[in-house]
Amino acid sequence: MATKSEGIQRLLQAEQRANVKVAEAKKKKQKRLKEAKDEAKKEILMFKNNQESAFQEKMAKSAGFGDDHTVQINKQAERDAQKLDESLHINRAAVVDWLVNLVADIKPEVHRNYATCGFA
């Protein structure tokens, strides 16, 4: 009987050691997973920051490019407006006289549709 109980004790001790080793392995696995997660988060954050800085750099370059064109377009618009103002001041009297003559000089005529119907 002593040998049977010794054998059972050995088996129980071996089972306990196996349980301890399995628990240690689980802890190590959890630790590795946590480290891998943290490392992945760091890499994602670095990638995000790099992409954001590259985007901001491109936006700064394109914003400067657009500002140059905007300034040129605004200058051209101001030049065109000045030309129109000058033309207005030069031709204003002539245009007003021409319009007054058109309105004041009435020439009675028979409308072409009325004339083609044979009433005239």
Long-range contacts (C-beta under 8 A, 24 or more apart in sequence): none
